[in-house]
């Protein structure tokens, strides 16, 4: 709108210049805010959709960053567990060395007894490692099956979890649950399995126990009747010395094995002398223990291998999370962060416009004074 220079009631040119000056000053303030904060979006007013997207991306970065910290924690836990297992492995290697020494025929019974006491001491230390292997007060090698698993959150979603199972490496239970080995039974026990398993066809729980009772009459044994899933019944019987008789269907256990078809239940008898007087270690027992101990070493090595596999998986997750954080942060930065070169260029342009706006406003504001010349 062009104002009439002969009317002074409204200076439209000055008002227009003032409006432009305010607009330029507002833009300069916005650019200064971006330069001072380093962000292109400082409030939802600056860019509503960009603000919402940037906050979503920031939330994802925060979640992934915490997940990355959780992965580091999990790796620390596994490192502690591996250290405990490695210490137990060293003990097993020492025990095998001692058994090899005890198997030497040149040693006396007294010398073998001393070696046996040393083995017993090593096994005690083997057990102590269970209680001493902890993270943040949590006993990693817990005797309870329910407490052997730790679950770590290693992603941004609630389903991104990583389960770690720690095998109980007690001297009576070395290795994974399905291949657990009793060290005392390996080295200080004789084991005899029957050559012809006893079969019960279409037996009920009561008749199965009764039949076994007749079969091992006069001896002592623990008889457990099972269908491979649930224990049907149990009772105790005698077979000369302490021993175990276990009845299973389609199952195996550490004291013996039994496999049956859908109609039959097969019984395998295993006899174990549960004596653990290491001071009475004999040359024969030492010879037997040398070979048997390899099973315990193999079982524990398998457990350590699983720890290594878990560590490798966590390292892979660590790399994936780091990459995800970098990419997400880069996307958020492009949306939310200020481009300093662009903002500085804009600032220079606005500063020039500010000066010209001030000059234009000054000139427009003084223009109506020309009407005074009419009164001269």
C-alpha positions as CSV (number, residue, x, y, z in Angstrom):
1,X,0.0,0.0,0.0
2,X,1.3,3.4,-0.9
3,X,0.5,6.2,1.5
4,X,-0.3,9.7,0.5
5,X,2.7,11.9,1.4
6,X,0.4,14.9,2.1
7,X,-1.4,13.1,4.9
8,X,0.4,12.5,8.2
9,X,-2.3,10.6,10.1
10,X,-0.8,7.2,9.0
11,X,2.7,6.6,7.7
12,X,2.2,3.4,5.8
13,X,5.8,3.3,4.6
14,X,7.2,3.6,8.1
15,X,4.8,0.9,9.4
16,X,5.8,-1.5,6.6
17,X,9.5,-0.9,7.3
18,X,8.9,-1.5,11.0
19,X,7.1,-4.8,10.3
20,X,10.0,-6.0,8.1
21,X,12.5,-4.9,10.8
22,X,10.6,-7.0,13.4
23,X,10.5,-10.0,11.1
24,X,14.2,-9.7,10.4
25,X,14.9,-9.4,14.2
26,X,12.8,-12.5,14.9
27,X,14.7,-14.4,12.3
28,X,18.0,-13.2,13.8
29,X,16.9,-14.4,17.2
30,X,16.0,-17.8,15.8
31,X,19.4,-18.2,14.1
32,X,21.2,-17.0,17.3
33,X,19.2,-19.6,19.3
34,X,20.3,-22.4,16.8
35,X,23.9,-21.3,16.9
36,X,24.0,-21.1,20.7
37,X,22.2,-24.5,21.3
38,X,23.6,-26.3,18.2
39,X,20.1,-27.5,17.4
40,X,17.9,-26.6,14.4
41,X,14.8,-27.6,16.4
42,X,14.6,-26.1,19.9
43,X,10.9,-26.3,20.3
44,X,7.9,-27.9,18.6
45,X,7.1,-24.5,17.0
46,X,10.3,-24.6,15.0
47,X,9.3,-27.9,13.1
48,X,6.4,-29.9,14.5
49,X,6.9,-33.1,12.5
50,X,10.7,-32.9,12.8
51,X,10.4,-32.4,16.6
52,X,8.2,-35.5,17.0
53,X,10.5,-37.6,14.8
54,X,13.7,-36.4,16.5
55,X,12.3,-37.3,20.0
56,X,11.4,-40.8,18.7
57,X,14.9,-41.3,17.4
58,X,16.5,-39.9,20.6
59,X,14.4,-42.4,22.6
60,X,15.7,-45.2,20.3
61,X,19.3,-44.1,20.8
62,X,18.8,-44.0,24.6
63,X,17.4,-47.5,24.6
64,X,20.1,-48.9,22.3
65,X,22.8,-47.2,24.4
66,X,21.5,-48.8,27.6
67,X,21.2,-52.2,25.9
68,X,24.9,-51.8,24.9
69,X,25.8,-51.2,28.5
70,X,23.8,-54.3,29.4
71,X,25.8,-56.3,26.9
72,X,29.0,-55.1,28.5
73,X,27.6,-56.2,31.9
74,X,26.7,-59.6,30.5
75,X,30.2,-60.0,29.1
76,X,31.6,-59.1,32.5
77,X,29.5,-61.8,34.1
78,X,30.6,-64.4,31.6
79,X,34.2,-63.4,32.1
80,X,33.9,-64.0,35.8
81,X,32.1,-67.3,35.1
82,X,34.8,-68.4,32.7
83,X,37.5,-67.5,35.2
84,X,35.7,-69.8,37.8
85,X,35.4,-72.6,35.3
86,X,39.0,-72.2,34.2
87,X,40.1,-72.5,37.9
88,X,38.1,-75.6,38.2
89,X,39.6,-77.0,35.0
90,X,43.1,-76.4,36.5
91,X,42.0,-78.4,39.5
92,X,40.8,-81.3,37.4
93,X,44.1,-81.3,35.5
94,X,46.0,-81.4,38.8
95,X,43.8,-84.3,40.0
96,X,44.6,-86.3,36.9
97,X,48.3,-85.6,37.4
98,X,48.0,-86.8,41.0
99,X,46.1,-89.9,39.9
100,X,48.8,-90.7,37.4
101,X,51.3,-90.4,40.1
102,X,49.3,-92.6,42.4
103,X,49.0,-95.3,39.7
104,X,52.8,-95.8,39.9
105,X,53.5,-99.2,41.3
106,X,56.6,-97.9,43.1
107,X,54.5,-95.9,45.6
108,X,53.5,-97.3,49.0
109,X,50.0,-97.3,50.3
110,X,50.9,-94.5,52.7
111,X,52.2,-92.4,49.8
112,X,49.1,-93.0,47.8
113,X,47.1,-92.0,50.8
114,X,48.9,-88.7,51.0
115,X,48.1,-88.2,47.3
116,X,44.5,-89.1,48.0
117,X,44.4,-86.5,50.8
118,X,45.7,-84.0,48.3
119,X,43.0,-84.9,45.8
120,X,40.4,-84.5,48.5
121,X,41.8,-81.1,49.3
122,X,41.6,-80.1,45.6
123,X,38.0,-81.3,45.4
124,X,37.1,-79.1,48.4
125,X,38.7,-76.1,46.7
126,X,36.7,-77.2,43.6
127,X,33.5,-76.8,45.6
128,X,34.6,-73.5,47.2
129,X,34.9,-71.9,43.8
130,X,31.2,-72.4,43.4
131,X,30.4,-70.1,46.3
132,X,33.2,-67.7,45.4
133,X,32.2,-67.1,41.8
134,X,29.9,-64.1,42.2
135,X,28.7,-61.0,40.4
136,X,27.1,-58.3,42.4
137,X,26.4,-60.7,45.2
138,X,24.8,-63.3,42.8
139,X,26.3,-66.8,43.1
140,X,26.8,-67.8,39.4
141,X,27.3,-71.5,40.1
142,X,24.1,-72.0,42.2
143,X,23.1,-75.5,43.2
144,X,19.4,-74.7,42.4
145,X,18.4,-75.3,38.8
146,X,15.9,-72.4,39.0
147,X,18.7,-70.0,39.9
148,X,21.2,-70.9,37.3
149,X,19.8,-68.7,34.5
150,X,20.5,-65.0,34.1
151,X,18.5,-63.0,31.6
152,X,20.0,-59.8,30.1
153,X,18.1,-57.2,28.1
154,X,20.2,-56.6,25.0
155,X,17.9,-54.6,22.7
156,X,15.3,-51.8,22.5
157,X,12.3,-54.1,22.4
158,X,10.9,-56.0,25.4
159,X,11.6,-59.3,23.6
160,X,15.3,-58.6,23.0
161,X,16.7,-60.8,25.8
162,X,19.7,-63.0,26.2
163,X,19.6,-66.0,28.5
164,X,22.8,-67.4,30.1
165,X,22.7,-70.7,31.9
166,X,25.5,-71.5,34.3
167,X,26.2,-75.2,34.9
168,X,26.7,-76.2,38.5
169,X,30.3,-77.5,38.8
170,X,29.9,-79.1,42.2
171,X,32.3,-82.1,42.8
172,X,29.3,-84.3,42.6
173,X,27.9,-82.7,39.5
174,X,30.5,-81.6,36.9
175,X,29.4,-80.4,33.5
176,X,26.0,-79.8,31.9
177,X,22.9,-81.2,33.5
178,X,22.5,-84.0,30.9
179,X,26.1,-85.0,31.1
180,X,26.8,-84.3,34.7
181,X,29.6,-86.3,36.3
182,X,30.2,-87.2,39.9
183,X,33.9,-86.8,40.7
184,X,33.8,-88.9,43.8
185,X,32.0,-91.7,41.9
186,X,34.5,-91.5,39.0
187,X,37.6,-91.8,41.1
188,X,36.7,-93.4,44.3
189,X,33.8,-95.7,43.2
190,X,33.6,-99.0,41.5
191,X,30.7,-99.2,39.0
192,X,29.2,-102.4,37.6
193,X,26.2,-102.5,35.2
194,X,24.2,-105.7,34.6
195,X,24.8,-107.3,31.2
196,X,21.1,-108.2,30.7
197,X,18.6,-105.5,31.7
198,X,15.5,-106.6,33.5
199,X,12.2,-106.0,31.6
200,X,8.7,-105.5,33.0
201,X,6.0,-105.7,30.4
202,X,2.7,-103.8,30.9
203,X,3.5,-103.3,34.5
204,X,1.7,-101.0,36.9
205,X,3.6,-98.9,39.4
206,X,2.7,-101.4,42.2
207,X,3.5,-104.5,40.3
208,X,6.8,-103.0,39.0
209,X,8.0,-102.3,42.4
210,X,6.9,-105.7,43.7
211,X,8.6,-107.5,40.8
212,X,11.9,-105.6,41.4
213,X,11.5,-106.4,45.1
214,X,11.6,-110.1,44.3
215,X,14.4,-109.6,41.8
216,X,16.7,-107.9,44.3
217,X,15.4,-109.6,47.4
218,X,17.8,-109.5,50.3
219,X,19.7,-106.6,48.9
220,X,19.4,-102.8,49.3
221,X,18.6,-100.4,46.5
222,X,16.6,-97.3,45.7
223,X,13.9,-98.3,43.1
224,X,12.2,-95.5,41.2
225,X,9.4,-96.3,38.7
226,X,9.1,-93.7,36.0
227,X,7.5,-93.3,32.5
228,X,10.2,-91.0,31.4
229,X,8.2,-87.9,32.4
230,X,6.8,-88.4,35.8
231,X,7.9,-90.5,38.8
232,X,5.2,-93.1,39.4
233,X,6.4,-94.5,42.6
234,X,9.5,-95.4,44.6
235,X,10.8,-97.6,47.4
236,X,14.0,-98.8,49.0
237,X,15.6,-102.2,48.8
238,X,18.8,-103.9,49.6
239,X,21.6,-105.2,47.3
240,X,24.5,-106.0,49.6
241,X,26.1,-102.5,49.8
242,X,24.8,-99.0,49.1
243,X,23.6,-98.8,45.5
244,X,21.0,-97.6,43.1
245,X,18.5,-99.3,40.9
246,X,16.6,-96.9,38.6
247,X,13.7,-97.7,36.3
248,X,13.1,-95.4,33.4
249,X,11.1,-95.3,30.2
250,X,12.9,-93.8,27.2
251,X,15.3,-91.9,29.5
252,X,18.8,-92.0,30.7
253,X,20.5,-90.8,33.9
254,X,24.0,-90.6,35.4
255,X,23.6,-93.8,37.4
256,X,22.6,-96.1,34.6
257,X,20.6,-96.2,31.4
258,X,17.2,-97.7,30.4
259,X,15.4,-97.5,27.1
260,X,12.1,-99.1,26.4
261,X,9.4,-99.2,23.7
262,X,5.8,-98.0,24.3
263,X,4.7,-101.2,26.0
264,X,7.8,-102.2,28.0
265,X,9.8,-100.7,30.8
266,X,13.5,-101.8,30.9
267,X,15.6,-101.8,34.0
268,X,19.4,-101.4,34.1
269,X,21.1,-102.0,37.4
270,X,24.1,-99.9,38.4
271,X,26.1,-100.5,41.5
272,X,28.1,-97.7,43.1
273,X,30.3,-97.9,46.1
274,X,29.9,-94.4,47.5
275,X,32.9,-94.5,49.7
276,X,34.9,-91.3,49.6
277,X,37.8,-92.1,52.0
278,X,40.6,-90.7,49.8
279,X,43.3,-91.7,52.3
280,X,42.6,-95.3,51.2
281,X,43.2,-94.6,47.5
282,X,44.6,-97.8,45.7
283,X,46.6,-98.2,42.6
284,X,43.7,-99.9,40.8
285,X,41.4,-97.0,41.7
286,X,44.0,-94.5,40.5
287,X,44.3,-96.4,37.2
288,X,40.5,-96.4,36.8
289,X,40.3,-92.7,37.7
290,X,42.8,-91.6,35.1
291,X,40.6,-92.6,32.2
292,X,37.3,-91.7,34.0
293,X,38.5,-88.2,34.9
294,X,38.8,-87.4,31.2
295,X,35.0,-87.5,31.1
296,X,34.8,-84.8,33.8
297,X,37.4,-82.7,31.9
298,X,35.5,-83.1,28.7
299,X,32.2,-82.1,30.4
300,X,33.7,-79.0,32.0
301,X,35.5,-78.1,28.7
302,X,32.1,-78.3,27.0
303,X,30.7,-75.9,29.6
304,X,33.6,-73.5,29.0
305,X,33.0,-73.8,25.3
306,X,29.4,-72.7,25.8
307,X,30.6,-69.7,27.8
308,X,32.9,-68.8,24.9
309,X,30.0,-69.2,22.4
310,X,27.9,-66.8,24.5
311,X,30.7,-64.3,24.7
312,X,31.1,-64.4,20.9
313,X,27.3,-63.9,20.5
314,X,27.5,-60.9,22.8
315,X,30.4,-59.4,20.9
316,X,28.3,-59.7,17.8
317,X,25.4,-58.0,19.5
318,X,27.8,-55.3,20.7
319,X,28.8,-54.5,17.2
320,X,25.2,-54.5,16.0
321,X,24.1,-52.2,18.7
322,X,27.0,-49.8,18.2
323,X,26.2,-49.7,14.5
324,X,22.5,-49.1,15.2
325,X,23.3,-46.3,17.6
326,X,25.6,-44.6,15.1
327,X,23.0,-44.8,12.3
328,X,20.1,-43.7,14.4
329,X,22.1,-40.8,15.9
330,X,23.2,-39.7,12.5
331,X,19.5,-39.6,11.3
332,X,18.4,-37.7,14.4
333,X,21.3,-35.2,13.9
334,X,20.3,-34.5,10.4
335,X,16.8,-33.7,11.5
336,X,17.4,-31.9,14.8
337,X,20.9,-30.4,14.8
338,X,21.9,-27.1,13.3
339,X,24.1,-26.8,10.2
340,X,26.5,-24.1,11.5
341,X,27.8,-23.1,8.0
342,X,24.2,-22.6,6.8
343,X,23.1,-20.8,9.9
344,X,26.1,-18.5,9.8
345,X,25.4,-17.7,6.2
346,X,21.8,-16.9,7.1
347,X,23.0,-14.7,9.9
348,X,25.1,-12.6,7.7
349,X,22.2,-12.1,5.3
350,X,19.8,-11.2,8.1
351,X,22.3,-8.7,9.6
352,X,22.4,-6.9,6.3
353,X,18.6,-6.9,6.0
354,X,18.5,-5.6,9.6
355,X,20.6,-2.6,8.7
356,X,18.7,-1.9,5.5
357,X,15.4,-2.3,7.4
358,X,16.6,0.2,10.0
359,X,17.7,2.6,7.3
360,X,14.4,2.3,5.4
361,X,12.4,2.7,8.6
362,X,14.3,5.9,9.5
363,X,13.7,7.4,6.0
364,X,10.1,6.4,6.0
365,X,9.5,7.8,9.4
366,X,10.9,11.2,8.5
367,X,9.3,11.4,5.0
368,X,6.0,13.1,6.3
369,X,8.1,16.1,7.4
370,X,8.1,17.3,3.8
371,X,4.6,18.6,4.3
372,X,6.1,21.3,6.5
373,X,7.5,23.0,3.4
374,X,3.9,23.9,2.5
375,X,3.8,26.3,5.4
376,X,6.9,28.3,4.5
